[in-house]
Amino acid sequence: MNTTQLSRRNWLKKGTLTLAGMAMMPSDIWANAVENAQINNSTFLFSTKNTFNEFTPPVGLEPELKAILRANENPYGPPPLAAKAFQDEVFSGNRYAWKTLNNLINILAEKENVKPEQILMAPGSSDILEKVAMVLFQKGGDVISADPSYMSLINVSKSVGGQWKSYKLLSDSQHDLDAMAAGVDENTKLVYICNPNNPTGSITNAKKLKEFCSKVSEKVPVFVDEAYIELSDNGIKDSMVSLVSEGKDVMIARTFSKIHGMAGLRIGYLVGKEETINKINEITRGGMGITGPSIMAATTSLQNDDFLNMSKTKIAEARAYTKDYLTKKGYKFLPSQTNFIIFEIDMEGKEFLKQIYSKQVGVRAFKFWDKNWCRVSMGTMEEMKLFTAAMDEIFA
């Protein structure tokens, strides 16, 4: 027997002690841990190996936060009626949720004007992004997207053999649709559009995007990630989902994590051609990764327009407050139609995070276009005031 190996019991014991120690770490110790993680090239720094770098704090090493503004969550959700539906459905947890899932699929199909067979349910839209990448890029090929953009699909595509062809956003932060269309060739397997875009918050003109999707989808599939579409000024009026019912080879991803306030309940869906949905379903469990309570919460939330409108209004108020603050302080920020704003900072990302997290405010830091950026999610007004106060202290 190799005496250097840890027994399962000892490993658990040591792991528990380590995690307990992490939870008790004061902010100055956490700050040192951040710096050491950078020096040792740990997973604290996430890099796309291109021009887009994201700095995120190591899980478990952060102080307790008073303002959680790092993951674009809805601070007001889930809706009370949806929360009650979730709670009530817990008592049916001994049964598989096939019936309630099929009911939700039918509701979504009617809402999106497609057949139920054109809907794929999953535990969050990120799961969908990853599954699509796994299906399409097993034999290589190129994925075209903007840079910067949301990287989940891109990273999985690269991990299974795909190549990323990136195109810088235009000066107004919209997608460079002409360049992306011109980049499609025999090696292209998919074009990915995140609209509104993450991490920039910008939205691409709906008319131009629809023309682009119609044209390009004649050659290759186009995937439009609409995680934040309900938060945009025009809402779902700017969605590309109508192209699916027109028979175009377009996929639309939606999530209940943002406007519905259910990030932790993990539920999202894909709308696409029936043959596309069938192909992706070959590596899924038919929605079995979604819990019955989450399904009922989502079903109920779809009927709760008052909450959705309230959330959008309050998020817009927080966005206006933040834009006003950034403008008065001279920060340059990108136009946003989402629940987050990204702006330039005169400090390296890792150092900035170390300082702002020590003030119990959680945000994200990025580097692209040779500039350092902070992305702040829209929280309650109290959280936004904690954020601005922390910024004043850091950049006094």
Contacts in CASP RR format, 6 or more apart in sequence:
PFRMAT RR
TARGET T0000
AUTHOR 0000-0000-0000
METHOD contacts of the structure
MODEL  1
MNTTQLSRRNWLKKGTLTLAGMAMMPSDIWANAVENAQINNSTFLFSTKN
TFNEFTPPVGLEPELKAILRANENPYGPPPLAAKAFQDEVFSGNRYAWKT
LNNLINILAEKENVKPEQILMAPGSSDILEKVAMVLFQKGGDVISADPSY
MSLINVSKSVGGQWKSYKLLSDSQHDLDAMAAGVDENTKLVYICNPNNPT
GSITNAKKLKEFCSKVSEKVPVFVDEAYIELSDNGIKDSMVSLVSEGKDV
MIARTFSKIHGMAGLRIGYLVGKEETINKINEITRGGMGITGPSIMAATT
SLQNDDFLNMSKTKIAEARAYTKDYLTKKGYKFLPSQTNFIIFEIDMEGK
EFLKQIYSKQVGVRAFKFWDKNWCRVSMGTMEEMKLFTAAMDEIFA
6 14 0 8 1.000
19 60 0 8 1.000
22 60 0 8 1.000
22 61 0 8 1.000
23 60 0 8 1.000
25 33 0 8 1.000
25 61 0 8 1.000
25 63 0 8 1.000
26 63 0 8 1.000
27 63 0 8 1.000
27 357 0 8 1.000
27 358 0 8 1.000
27 359 0 8 1.000
27 360 0 8 1.000
28 358 0 8 1.000
30 61 0 8 1.000
30 62 0 8 1.000
30 63 0 8 1.000
30 357 0 8 1.000
30 358 0 8 1.000
31 354 0 8 1.000
31 355 0 8 1.000
31 357 0 8 1.000
31 358 0 8 1.000
33 58 0 8 1.000
33 61 0 8 1.000
34 44 0 8 1.000
34 57 0 8 1.000
34 58 0 8 1.000
34 61 0 8 1.000
34 350 0 8 1.000
34 353 0 8 1.000
34 354 0 8 1.000
34 357 0 8 1.000
35 350 0 8 1.000
35 354 0 8 1.000
37 43 0 8 1.000
37 44 0 8 1.000
37 45 0 8 1.000
37 58 0 8 1.000
37 61 0 8 1.000
38 44 0 8 1.000
38 45 0 8 1.000
38 350 0 8 1.000
42 58 0 8 1.000
43 58 0 8 1.000
44 55 0 8 1.000
44 56 0 8 1.000
44 57 0 8 1.000
44 58 0 8 1.000
44 350 0 8 1.000
45 53 0 8 1.000
45 55 0 8 1.000
45 350 0 8 1.000
46 53 0 8 1.000
46 54 0 8 1.000
46 55 0 8 1.000
46 56 0 8 1.000
47 53 0 8 1.000
47 54 0 8 1.000
48 54 0 8 1.000
48 147 0 8 1.000
48 151 0 8 1.000
48 154 0 8 1.000
48 155 0 8 1.000
48 164 0 8 1.000
50 147 0 8 1.000
50 164 0 8 1.000
50 166 0 8 1.000
51 147 0 8 1.000
51 148 0 8 1.000
51 166 0 8 1.000
51 368 0 8 1.000
51 369 0 8 1.000
52 147 0 8 1.000
52 148 0 8 1.000
52 151 0 8 1.000
52 366 0 8 1.000
52 367 0 8 1.000
52 368 0 8 1.000
53 366 0 8 1.000
53 367 0 8 1.000
53 368 0 8 1.000
54 151 0 8 1.000
54 199 0 8 1.000
54 364 0 8 1.000
54 365 0 8 1.000
54 366 0 8 1.000
55 349 0 8 1.000
55 350 0 8 1.000
55 353 0 8 1.000
55 364 0 8 1.000
55 365 0 8 1.000
55 366 0 8 1.000
55 367 0 8 1.000
56 70 0 8 1.000
56 353 0 8 1.000
56 364 0 8 1.000
57 353 0 8 1.000
57 357 0 8 1.000
57 362 0 8 1.000
62 357 0 8 1.000
62 362 0 8 1.000
63 357 0 8 1.000
63 358 0 8 1.000
63 360 0 8 1.000
64 360 0 8 1.000
65 357 0 8 1.000
65 360 0 8 1.000
65 361 0 8 1.000
65 362 0 8 1.000
66 360 0 8 1.000
66 361 0 8 1.000
66 383 0 8 1.000
66 386 0 8 1.000
67 360 0 8 1.000
67 361 0 8 1.000
67 362 0 8 1.000
67 379 0 8 1.000
67 382 0 8 1.000
67 383 0 8 1.000
67 384 0 8 1.000
67 386 0 8 1.000
67 387 0 8 1.000
67 390 0 8 1.000
68 75 0 8 1.000
68 362 0 8 1.000
68 377 0 8 1.000
68 379 0 8 1.000
68 383 0 8 1.000
69 361 0 8 1.000
69 362 0 8 1.000
69 363 0 8 1.000
69 376 0 8 1.000
69 377 0 8 1.000
69 378 0 8 1.000
69 379 0 8 1.000
69 383 0 8 1.000
69 384 0 8 1.000
69 387 0 8 1.000
70 362 0 8 1.000
70 363 0 8 1.000
70 364 0 8 1.000
70 377 0 8 1.000
71 263 0 8 1.000
71 377 0 8 1.000
72 198 0 8 1.000
72 228 0 8 1.000
72 258 0 8 1.000
72 338 0 8 1.000
72 339 0 8 1.000
72 340 0 8 1.000
72 377 0 8 1.000
73 257 0 8 1.000
73 258 0 8 1.000
73 261 0 8 1.000
73 263 0 8 1.000
73 377 0 8 1.000
74 257 0 8 1.000
74 258 0 8 1.000
74 259 0 8 1.000
74 260 0 8 1.000
74 261 0 8 1.000
74 263 0 8 1.000
74 311 0 8 1.000
74 315 0 8 1.000
74 339 0 8 1.000
75 378 0 8 1.000
75 379 0 8 1.000
75 380 0 8 1.000
75 383 0 8 1.000
76 261 0 8 1.000
76 307 0 8 1.000
76 310 0 8 1.000
76 311 0 8 1.000
76 314 0 8 1.000
76 380 0 8 1.000
77 83 0 8 1.000
77 260 0 8 1.000
77 261 0 8 1.000
77 262 0 8 1.000
77 307 0 8 1.000
77 311 0 8 1.000
78 86 0 8 1.000
78 260 0 8 1.000
78 261 0 8 1.000
78 262 0 8 1.000
78 265 0 8 1.000
78 297 0 8 1.000
78 301 0 8 1.000
79 260 0 8 1.000
79 261 0 8 1.000
79 300 0 8 1.000
79 301 0 8 1.000
79 304 0 8 1.000
79 307 0 8 1.000
79 308 0 8 1.000
80 307 0 8 1.000
81 300 0 8 1.000
81 301 0 8 1.000
81 304 0 8 1.000
81 307 0 8 1.000
82 260 0 8 1.000
82 262 0 8 1.000
82 297 0 8 1.000
82 298 0 8 1.000
82 300 0 8 1.000
82 301 0 8 1.000
82 304 0 8 1.000
82 307 0 8 1.000
83 297 0 8 1.000
84 300 0 8 1.000
85 293 0 8 1.000
85 296 0 8 1.000
85 297 0 8 1.000
85 299 0 8 1.000
85 300 0 8 1.000
86 265 0 8 1.000
86 293 0 8 1.000
86 294 0 8 1.000
86 296 0 8 1.000
86 297 0 8 1.000
87 293 0 8 1.000
88 296 0 8 1.000
89 100 0 8 1.000
89 292 0 8 1.000
89 293 0 8 1.000
89 295 0 8 1.000
89 296 0 8 1.000
89 297 0 8 1.000
90 293 0 8 1.000
92 292 0 8 1.000
93 291 0 8 1.000
93 292 0 8 1.000
93 293 0 8 1.000
96 288 0 8 1.000
97 290 0 8 1.000
97 291 0 8 1.000
97 292 0 8 1.000
97 295 0 8 1.000
100 292 0 8 1.000
100 295 0 8 1.000
100 296 0 8 1.000
100 299 0 8 1.000
101 121 0 8 1.000
101 287 0 8 1.000
101 290 0 8 1.000
101 292 0 8 1.000
101 295 0 8 1.000
102 116 0 8 1.000
103 299 0 8 1.000
104 121 0 8 1.000
104 295 0 8 1.000
104 298 0 8 1.000
104 299 0 8 1.000
105 116 0 8 1.000
105 119 0 8 1.000
105 121 0 8 1.000
105 269 0 8 1.000
106 116 0 8 1.000
107 299 0 8 1.000
107 302 0 8 1.000
108 119 0 8 1.000
108 269 0 8 1.000
108 271 0 8 1.000
108 302 0 8 1.000
109 115 0 8 1.000
109 116 0 8 1.000
109 118 0 8 1.000
109 119 0 8 1.000
111 302 0 8 1.000
112 119 0 8 1.000
112 241 0 8 1.000
112 244 0 8 1.000
112 245 0 8 1.000
112 252 0 8 1.000
112 271 0 8 1.000
113 241 0 8 1.000
113 242 0 8 1.000
113 245 0 8 1.000
114 241 0 8 1.000
114 244 0 8 1.000
114 245 0 8 1.000
114 271 0 8 1.000
114 272 0 8 1.000
115 274 0 8 1.000
117 274 0 8 1.000
117 277 0 8 1.000
117 278 0 8 1.000
118 244 0 8 1.000
118 271 0 8 1.000
118 272 0 8 1.000
118 273 0 8 1.000
118 274 0 8 1.000
118 277 0 8 1.000
119 269 0 8 1.000
119 270 0 8 1.000
119 271 0 8 1.000
119 277 0 8 1.000
120 128 0 8 1.000
120 269 0 8 1.000
120 270 0 8 1.000
120 272 0 8 1.000
120 277 0 8 1.000
120 280 0 8 1.000
120 281 0 8 1.000
120 284 0 8 1.000
120 286 0 8 1.000
121 267 0 8 1.000
121 268 0 8 1.000
121 269 0 8 1.000
121 286 0 8 1.000
121 287 0 8 1.000
121 290 0 8 1.000
122 128 0 8 1.000
122 131 0 8 1.000
122 267 0 8 1.000
122 268 0 8 1.000
122 269 0 8 1.000
122 270 0 8 1.000
122 284 0 8 1.000
122 287 0 8 1.000
122 289 0 8 1.000
122 290 0 8 1.000
123 266 0 8 1.000
123 267 0 8 1.000
123 268 0 8 1.000
123 287 0 8 1.000
123 289 0 8 1.000
123 290 0 8 1.000
123 294 0 8 1.000
124 255 0 8 1.000
124 256 0 8 1.000
124 257 0 8 1.000
124 266 0 8 1.000
124 267 0 8 1.000
124 268 0 8 1.000
125 225 0 8 1.000
125 227 0 8 1.000
125 253 0 8 1.000
125 254 0 8 1.000
125 255 0 8 1.000
125 257 0 8 1.000
125 268 0 8 1.000
125 269 0 8 1.000
125 270 0 8 1.000
126 152 0 8 1.000
127 266 0 8 1.000
127 268 0 8 1.000
128 253 0 8 1.000
128 268 0 8 1.000
128 269 0 8 1.000
128 270 0 8 1.000
128 280 0 8 1.000
129 150 0 8 1.000
129 152 0 8 1.000
129 153 0 8 1.000
129 156 0 8 1.000
129 223 0 8 1.000
129 225 0 8 1.000
129 253 0 8 1.000
130 152 0 8 1.000
130 153 0 8 1.000
130 156 0 8 1.000
131 280 0 8 1.000
131 283 0 8 1.000
131 284 0 8 1.000
132 153 0 8 1.000
132 190 0 8 1.000
132 223 0 8 1.000
132 251 0 8 1.000
132 270 0 8 1.000
132 280 0 8 1.000
133 143 0 8 1.000
133 153 0 8 1.000
133 154 0 8 1.000
133 156 0 8 1.000
133 157 0 8 1.000
133 160 0 8 1.000
134 156 0 8 1.000
134 160 0 8 1.000
134 283 0 8 1.000
135 279 0 8 1.000
135 280 0 8 1.000
135 282 0 8 1.000
135 283 0 8 1.000
136 143 0 8 1.000
136 157 0 8 1.000
136 189 0 8 1.000
136 190 0 8 1.000
136 221 0 8 1.000
137 143 0 8 1.000
137 156 0 8 1.000
137 157 0 8 1.000
137 160 0 8 1.000
137 161 0 8 1.000
137 162 0 8 1.000
137 189 0 8 1.000
137 190 0 8 1.000
138 160 0 8 1.000
138 161 0 8 1.000
140 160 0 8 1.000
140 161 0 8 1.000
140 162 0 8 1.000
140 163 0 8 1.000
140 189 0 8 1.000
141 161 0 8 1.000
141 162 0 8 1.000
141 163 0 8 1.000
141 187 0 8 1.000
141 188 0 8 1.000
141 189 0 8 1.000
142 162 0 8 1.000
142 163 0 8 1.000
142 164 0 8 1.000
142 165 0 8 1.000
142 185 0 8 1.000
142 187 0 8 1.000
142 188 0 8 1.000
142 189 0 8 1.000
143 153 0 8 1.000
143 154 0 8 1.000
143 157 0 8 1.000
143 162 0 8 1.000
143 163 0 8 1.000
143 164 0 8 1.000
143 165 0 8 1.000
143 188 0 8 1.000
143 189 0 8 1.000
143 190 0 8 1.000
143 191 0 8 1.000
143 192 0 8 1.000
144 165 0 8 1.000
144 166 0 8 1.000
144 167 0 8 1.000
144 180 0 8 1.000
144 183 0 8 1.000
144 184 0 8 1.000
144 188 0 8 1.000
144 190 0 8 1.000
144 191 0 8 1.000
144 192 0 8 1.000
145 153 0 8 1.000
145 154 0 8 1.000
145 164 0 8 1.000
145 165 0 8 1.000
145 166 0 8 1.000
145 167 0 8 1.000
145 191 0 8 1.000
145 192 0 8 1.000
145 193 0 8 1.000
145 194 0 8 1.000
146 166 0 8 1.000
146 167 0 8 1.000
146 168 0 8 1.000
146 169 0 8 1.000
146 175 0 8 1.000
146 176 0 8 1.000
146 180 0 8 1.000
146 193 0 8 1.000
146 194 0 8 1.000
146 197 0 8 1.000
147 166 0 8 1.000
147 167 0 8 1.000
147 168 0 8 1.000
147 169 0 8 1.000
147 368 0 8 1.000
148 169 0 8 1.000
148 197 0 8 1.000
148 199 0 8 1.000
148 200 0 8 1.000
148 366 0 8 1.000
148 368 0 8 1.000
149 192 0 8 1.000
149 194 0 8 1.000
149 197 0 8 1.000
149 198 0 8 1.000
150 194 0 8 1.000
150 197 0 8 1.000
150 198 0 8 1.000
150 199 0 8 1.000
150 225 0 8 1.000
150 227 0 8 1.000
153 192 0 8 1.000
153 223 0 8 1.000
153 225 0 8 1.000
154 164 0 8 1.000
154 192 0 8 1.000
157 164 0 8 1.000
157 190 0 8 1.000
158 164 0 8 1.000
162 189 0 8 1.000
163 187 0 8 1.000
165 183 0 8 1.000
165 188 0 8 1.000
167 175 0 8 1.000
167 176 0 8 1.000
167 179 0 8 1.000
167 180 0 8 1.000
168 176 0 8 1.000
168 369 0 8 1.000
169 175 0 8 1.000
169 176 0 8 1.000
169 197 0 8 1.000
169 200 0 8 1.000
169 202 0 8 1.000
170 176 0 8 1.000
172 202 0 8 1.000
172 335 0 8 1.000
173 197 0 8 1.000
173 200 0 8 1.000
173 201 0 8 1.000
173 202 0 8 1.000
173 334 0 8 1.000
173 335 0 8 1.000
174 202 0 8 1.000
174 203 0 8 1.000
174 204 0 8 1.000
174 205 0 8 1.000
175 193 0 8 1.000
175 195 0 8 1.000
175 197 0 8 1.000
175 204 0 8 1.000
175 209 0 8 1.000
177 204 0 8 1.000
177 208 0 8 1.000
177 209 0 8 1.000
177 212 0 8 1.000
180 191 0 8 1.000
180 212 0 8 1.000
180 216 0 8 1.000
181 212 0 8 1.000
181 215 0 8 1.000
181 216 0 8 1.000
184 191 0 8 1.000
184 216 0 8 1.000
184 219 0 8 1.000
184 220 0 8 1.000
188 219 0 8 1.000
188 220 0 8 1.000
189 220 0 8 1.000
189 221 0 8 1.000
190 220 0 8 1.000
190 221 0 8 1.000
190 222 0 8 1.000
190 223 0 8 1.000
191 216 0 8 1.000
191 220 0 8 1.000
191 221 0 8 1.000
191 222 0 8 1.000
191 223 0 8 1.000
192 223 0 8 1.000
192 225 0 8 1.000
193 204 0 8 1.000
193 209 0 8 1.000
193 213 0 8 1.000
193 222 0 8 1.000
193 223 0 8 1.000
193 224 0 8 1.000
193 225 0 8 1.000
194 224 0 8 1.000
194 225 0 8 1.000
194 227 0 8 1.000
195 203 0 8 1.000
195 204 0 8 1.000
195 209 0 8 1.000
195 224 0 8 1.000
195 225 0 8 1.000
195 226 0 8 1.000
195 229 0 8 1.000
195 238 0 8 1.000
195 240 0 8 1.000
196 202 0 8 1.000
196 203 0 8 1.000
196 228 0 8 1.000
196 229 0 8 1.000
196 231 0 8 1.000
196 232 0 8 1.000
196 336 0 8 1.000
196 337 0 8 1.000
196 338 0 8 1.000
197 203 0 8 1.000
197 204 0 8 1.000
198 227 0 8 1.000
198 228 0 8 1.000
198 338 0 8 1.000
198 340 0 8 1.000
199 340 0 8 1.000
199 342 0 8 1.000
199 364 0 8 1.000
199 366 0 8 1.000
199 373 0 8 1.000
199 375 0 8 1.000
200 334 0 8 1.000
200 336 0 8 1.000
200 342 0 8 1.000
201 228 0 8 1.000
201 334 0 8 1.000
201 335 0 8 1.000
201 336 0 8 1.000
201 337 0 8 1.000
201 338 0 8 1.000
201 340 0 8 1.000
201 341 0 8 1.000
201 342 0 8 1.000
202 334 0 8 1.000
202 335 0 8 1.000
202 336 0 8 1.000
202 337 0 8 1.000
203 232 0 8 1.000
203 233 0 8 1.000
203 238 0 8 1.000
203 337 0 8 1.000
206 234 0 8 1.000
206 237 0 8 1.000
206 238 0 8 1.000
206 240 0 8 1.000
209 224 0 8 1.000
209 240 0 8 1.000
210 240 0 8 1.000
210 243 0 8 1.000
212 222 0 8 1.000
213 222 0 8 1.000
213 224 0 8 1.000
213 240 0 8 1.000
213 243 0 8 1.000
213 248 0 8 1.000
213 250 0 8 1.000
214 243 0 8 1.000
214 248 0 8 1.000
216 222 0 8 1.000
217 243 0 8 1.000
217 248 0 8 1.000
217 249 0 8 1.000
217 250 0 8 1.000
218 249 0 8 1.000
220 249 0 8 1.000
221 249 0 8 1.000
221 250 0 8 1.000
221 251 0 8 1.000
221 276 0 8 1.000
222 248 0 8 1.000
222 249 0 8 1.000
222 250 0 8 1.000
222 251 0 8 1.000
223 250 0 8 1.000
223 251 0 8 1.000
223 253 0 8 1.000
224 240 0 8 1.000
224 250 0 8 1.000
224 251 0 8 1.000
224 252 0 8 1.000
224 253 0 8 1.000
225 253 0 8 1.000
226 239 0 8 1.000
226 240 0 8 1.000
226 241 0 8 1.000
226 252 0 8 1.000
226 253 0 8 1.000
226 254 0 8 1.000
227 253 0 8 1.000
227 254 0 8 1.000
227 255 0 8 1.000
227 257 0 8 1.000
227 258 0 8 1.000
228 258 0 8 1.000
228 337 0 8 1.000
228 338 0 8 1.000
228 339 0 8 1.000
229 235 0 8 1.000
229 236 0 8 1.000
229 238 0 8 1.000
229 239 0 8 1.000
229 254 0 8 1.000
230 236 0 8 1.000
230 258 0 8 1.000
230 259 0 8 1.000
230 308 0 8 1.000
230 312 0 8 1.000
231 258 0 8 1.000
231 259 0 8 1.000
231 312 0 8 1.000
231 315 0 8 1.000
231 337 0 8 1.000
231 338 0 8 1.000
231 339 0 8 1.000
232 238 0 8 1.000
232 337 0 8 1.000
232 338 0 8 1.000
233 337 0 8 1.000
239 252 0 8 1.000
240 250 0 8 1.000
240 252 0 8 1.000
241 252 0 8 1.000
241 271 0 8 1.000
243 250 0 8 1.000
244 250 0 8 1.000
244 251 0 8 1.000
244 252 0 8 1.000
244 271 0 8 1.000
244 272 0 8 1.000
244 273 0 8 1.000
247 273 0 8 1.000
249 273 0 8 1.000
249 276 0 8 1.000
250 272 0 8 1.000
251 270 0 8 1.000
251 271 0 8 1.000
251 272 0 8 1.000
251 276 0 8 1.000
252 270 0 8 1.000
252 271 0 8 1.000
252 272 0 8 1.000
253 268 0 8 1.000
253 269 0 8 1.000
253 270 0 8 1.000
254 268 0 8 1.000
254 269 0 8 1.000
254 270 0 8 1.000
254 271 0 8 1.000
255 267 0 8 1.000
255 268 0 8 1.000
256 262 0 8 1.000
256 265 0 8 1.000
256 267 0 8 1.000
256 268 0 8 1.000
256 297 0 8 1.000
256 298 0 8 1.000
256 301 0 8 1.000
257 263 0 8 1.000
257 264 0 8 1.000
257 266 0 8 1.000
257 267 0 8 1.000
257 268 0 8 1.000
258 339 0 8 1.000
259 308 0 8 1.000
259 311 0 8 1.000
259 312 0 8 1.000
260 298 0 8 1.000
260 301 0 8 1.000
260 308 0 8 1.000
261 311 0 8 1.000
262 294 0 8 1.000
262 297 0 8 1.000
262 298 0 8 1.000
262 301 0 8 1.000
265 291 0 8 1.000
265 293 0 8 1.000
265 294 0 8 1.000
265 297 0 8 1.000
265 298 0 8 1.000
266 290 0 8 1.000
266 291 0 8 1.000
266 294 0 8 1.000
267 290 0 8 1.000
267 294 0 8 1.000
267 295 0 8 1.000
267 297 0 8 1.000
267 298 0 8 1.000
268 298 0 8 1.000
270 277 0 8 1.000
270 280 0 8 1.000
301 307 0 8 1.000
301 308 0 8 1.000
314 380 0 8 1.000
315 339 0 8 1.000
315 378 0 8 1.000
315 379 0 8 1.000
317 381 0 8 1.000
318 378 0 8 1.000
318 379 0 8 1.000
318 380 0 8 1.000
318 381 0 8 1.000
318 384 0 8 1.000
319 336 0 8 1.000
319 339 0 8 1.000
319 341 0 8 1.000
319 378 0 8 1.000
321 381 0 8 1.000
321 384 0 8 1.000
322 341 0 8 1.000
322 376 0 8 1.000
322 378 0 8 1.000
322 384 0 8 1.000
322 387 0 8 1.000
322 388 0 8 1.000
323 333 0 8 1.000
323 341 0 8 1.000
325 388 0 8 1.000
325 391 0 8 1.000
326 333 0 8 1.000
326 341 0 8 1.000
326 343 0 8 1.000
329 391 0 8 1.000
329 395 0 8 1.000
331 343 0 8 1.000
331 344 0 8 1.000
331 345 0 8 1.000
332 343 0 8 1.000
332 344 0 8 1.000
333 341 0 8 1.000
333 342 0 8 1.000
333 343 0 8 1.000
333 344 0 8 1.000
334 341 0 8 1.000
334 342 0 8 1.000
334 343 0 8 1.000
336 342 0 8 1.000
339 377 0 8 1.000
339 378 0 8 1.000
339 379 0 8 1.000
340 375 0 8 1.000
340 376 0 8 1.000
340 377 0 8 1.000
340 378 0 8 1.000
341 375 0 8 1.000
341 376 0 8 1.000
341 378 0 8 1.000
342 366 0 8 1.000
342 373 0 8 1.000
342 374 0 8 1.000
342 375 0 8 1.000
342 376 0 8 1.000
343 373 0 8 1.000
343 374 0 8 1.000
343 376 0 8 1.000
344 371 0 8 1.000
344 372 0 8 1.000
344 373 0 8 1.000
345 352 0 8 1.000
345 365 0 8 1.000
345 372 0 8 1.000
345 373 0 8 1.000
345 374 0 8 1.000
345 395 0 8 1.000
346 372 0 8 1.000
346 395 0 8 1.000
347 355 0 8 1.000
347 372 0 8 1.000
347 394 0 8 1.000
347 395 0 8 1.000
348 372 0 8 1.000
349 365 0 8 1.000
349 366 0 8 1.000
349 367 0 8 1.000
349 372 0 8 1.000
350 365 0 8 1.000
352 365 0 8 1.000
352 372 0 8 1.000
352 374 0 8 1.000
352 394 0 8 1.000
353 363 0 8 1.000
353 365 0 8 1.000
355 394 0 8 1.000
356 362 0 8 1.000
356 363 0 8 1.000
356 374 0 8 1.000
356 390 0 8 1.000
356 391 0 8 1.000
356 394 0 8 1.000
359 390 0 8 1.000
359 393 0 8 1.000
359 394 0 8 1.000
360 386 0 8 1.000
361 386 0 8 1.000
361 387 0 8 1.000
361 390 0 8 1.000
363 374 0 8 1.000
363 375 0 8 1.000
363 376 0 8 1.000
363 377 0 8 1.000
363 387 0 8 1.000
364 374 0 8 1.000
364 375 0 8 1.000
364 376 0 8 1.000
365 372 0 8 1.000
365 373 0 8 1.000
365 374 0 8 1.000
365 375 0 8 1.000
366 372 0 8 1.000
366 373 0 8 1.000
366 374 0 8 1.000
366 375 0 8 1.000
367 373 0 8 1.000
376 387 0 8 1.000
378 384 0 8 1.000
END
